[in-house]
Amino acid sequence: MTPPLSRRALLRTAILLAAAPGVSYAATGRASAATLPASAVWTLRPFQLGEVTLGQGLFTTSTRRTRST
């Protein structure tokens, strides 16, 4: 049976995985992360805060609780 995963091993692995794209870029000079191609149908426009609604979730519950006090 394998020993349980320690915090130190978990953090070490997370740091190595986070640093891997940077090392790859430094070695090749090219970014290795996949990027989405720009679509001709995508348009960006500014919006007013009134046009945005927050769905059900932790943030909505917290906001309502804060506003009610």
N, C-alpha and C positions, 0 to 999 in steps of 0.2 A: 504494500500500500504506500502511496506517495505521502510525504509529509504535507501538512497544511501550508498554504501560501502565506508567507510573511508580508508585512507591510513594506519592509525594505525591498524585497524582491519585486513586489507589485510596483512600487515607485520607480525602481531601477528600470523595469521593463517599459513603463509608461514614458519615462524620459527618453529611452532609446528609440521608441516608436515615434515620439514627437520630433526627435532630432533627425530621423532618417531622411525626410524630404530635403532638409537643408544640406545634409551631407551629399545626397545625390545631386543636388543643384551645384554644389561647389565642385564636385568631381567632373560633371559633364558640361556645366555652363548652361544647361537647359532646365526648365521647370518640369518636374515629372508628374505633378498633380493633374488630374483630369479636369478640364474646364468645359463649361457648357458653351456651345457655339451661340453666337448672337443670332437671334431670330428676327426676321424682317417684320413679324407681326407683333413683337414686343414693343410697347410704347411706355414711356415713363412720363408721368405728369404729377405736379404737386397736388396735394389734397388737403382739405380742411379737417380738423380733428373731429368735427361733427359727422363726417362721412365714415368714420371708423367705429365699429362696435366690438366689444370684447365678449367673446363667448363664455359659456359656463366653464368654470375651472377655479383653481386656487387663487389666481389674481383677482377674478371677479368677486369671489367671496371675501377676500381680504380688503378690497376696495370698498365694498358695501359695508363691511364691519367698521372700517375706519371712518367712513362718512357718517355712519349712524351715531357715533359717539360724540 
